[in-house]
Amino acid sequence: MRTRFAIILVLALSAALFVSAVQAMPEYANQVGEPCGTCHISAAGGGLRSPRGQAWVAQQKPAAVPSLEESLAILGVKVSGDPADYVAPSAPPPPAAPLATRYDRKMWLVEVLMGYAGN
């Protein structure tokens, strides 16, 4: 039991000593003049980068972060679509049909519940 605890303790201490901590770089936000959430998924910064952050790093961190369209082009992403797919139609949709119920099934359930004598 003691040897198992000692092994776990040694492994934990060695992991703590040899693993370098990841540190946020707020000076990059100051350098480009934009918040950390511009380049990172998290608004607080750190962690995974958004496409804009990935493109910014791919360009060796220039003075400005590229726009989303520029970032996707830098990353080789081709976006195609019809803008009409994202525009609301000008005419309102037709009114919905009234709800239809199956009277026979509803009455069957009522009859079952009415005949239930309890536990």
C-alpha positions as CSV (number, residue, x, y, z in Angstrom):
1,M,0.0,0.0,0.0
2,R,2.8,2.4,0.9
3,T,4.8,1.6,-2.3
4,R,1.7,2.3,-4.4
5,F,1.3,5.7,-2.7
6,A,5.0,6.4,-3.1
7,I,4.8,5.6,-6.8
8,I,1.8,7.8,-7.3
9,L,3.4,10.6,-5.4
10,V,6.6,10.4,-7.4
11,L,4.7,10.4,-10.7
12,A,2.6,13.4,-9.7
13,L,5.7,15.4,-8.6
14,S,7.6,14.5,-11.8
15,A,4.6,15.5,-13.9
16,A,4.4,18.8,-12.0
17,L,8.1,19.5,-12.6
18,F,8.4,18.5,-16.2
19,V,5.2,19.8,-17.7
20,S,5.4,23.5,-18.6
21,A,2.4,25.7,-17.9
22,V,0.6,27.3,-20.7
23,Q,0.4,31.0,-20.3
24,A,-1.9,33.4,-22.0
25,M,-0.3,36.1,-24.0
26,P,-2.3,39.3,-23.5
27,E,0.5,41.3,-25.1
28,Y,-0.8,39.9,-28.5
29,A,-4.2,41.5,-27.8
30,N,-2.4,44.8,-27.1
31,Q,-0.2,44.3,-30.2
32,V,-3.2,43.9,-32.6
33,G,-5.6,46.1,-30.7
34,E,-8.4,43.5,-30.4
35,P,-9.7,41.4,-27.5
36,C,-8.5,37.9,-26.8
37,G,-11.8,36.5,-28.1
38,T,-10.9,37.6,-31.6
39,C,-8.3,34.8,-31.9
40,H,-9.6,32.3,-29.3
41,I,-12.8,30.4,-29.0
42,S,-13.0,31.5,-25.3
43,A,-13.7,35.2,-24.9
44,A,-11.2,35.3,-22.1
45,G,-8.4,34.0,-24.4
46,G,-6.3,30.9,-24.1
47,G,-7.2,27.5,-25.3
48,L,-8.3,26.7,-28.8
49,R,-8.0,29.3,-31.5
50,S,-10.8,30.4,-33.8
51,P,-10.2,30.4,-37.6
52,R,-9.1,34.1,-37.3
53,G,-6.5,33.1,-34.7
54,Q,-5.3,30.1,-36.7
55,A,-4.8,32.3,-39.8
56,W,-3.0,35.0,-37.7
57,V,-0.5,32.4,-36.4
58,A,-0.2,30.9,-39.9
59,Q,1.0,34.3,-41.1
60,Q,3.6,34.6,-38.4
61,K,1.6,36.9,-36.2
62,P,1.4,40.1,-38.3
63,A,0.3,43.5,-36.8
64,A,-3.4,42.9,-37.7
65,V,-5.7,39.9,-37.4
66,P,-7.2,39.0,-40.8
67,S,-11.0,39.2,-41.2
68,L,-13.0,36.0,-41.2
69,E,-13.2,35.9,-45.0
70,E,-9.5,36.4,-45.3
71,S,-8.8,33.9,-42.6
72,L,-10.8,31.2,-44.3
73,A,-9.0,31.9,-47.6
74,I,-5.6,31.7,-45.8
75,L,-6.6,28.4,-44.3
76,G,-7.8,27.1,-47.7
77,V,-11.5,26.9,-46.8
78,K,-13.8,27.5,-49.8
79,V,-17.3,28.7,-48.8
80,S,-20.0,28.6,-51.4
81,G,-23.6,29.3,-50.9
82,D,-26.5,31.4,-52.1
83,P,-27.2,34.5,-50.0
84,A,-30.9,34.0,-50.7
85,D,-30.7,30.9,-48.4
86,Y,-30.1,33.2,-45.5
87,V,-32.5,36.0,-46.3
88,A,-36.0,36.0,-44.9
89,P,-38.7,35.7,-47.5
90,S,-40.7,38.9,-48.2
91,A,-44.1,37.2,-48.1
92,P,-45.4,35.7,-44.9
93,P,-45.8,31.9,-44.9
94,P,-49.3,30.5,-45.3
95,P,-51.3,29.9,-42.2
96,A,-50.9,26.6,-40.6
97,A,-53.7,24.0,-41.0
98,P,-55.7,23.3,-37.8
99,L,-54.5,20.4,-35.7
100,A,-56.2,17.2,-36.3
101,T,-56.8,14.5,-33.6
102,R,-57.7,10.9,-34.0
103,Y,-61.0,10.9,-32.1
104,D,-61.2,7.1,-31.9
105,R,-57.8,6.8,-30.2
106,K,-58.6,9.7,-27.8
107,M,-61.9,8.0,-26.8
108,W,-60.2,4.7,-26.3
109,L,-57.8,6.3,-23.8
110,V,-60.7,8.0,-22.1
111,E,-62.5,4.7,-21.8
112,V,-59.4,3.0,-20.4
113,L,-58.9,5.7,-17.8
114,M,-62.6,5.7,-16.8
115,G,-62.6,2.0,-16.3
116,Y,-59.4,2.0,-14.2
117,A,-60.3,0.9,-10.7
118,G,-56.9,1.9,-9.1
119,N,-54.4,-0.2,-7.3
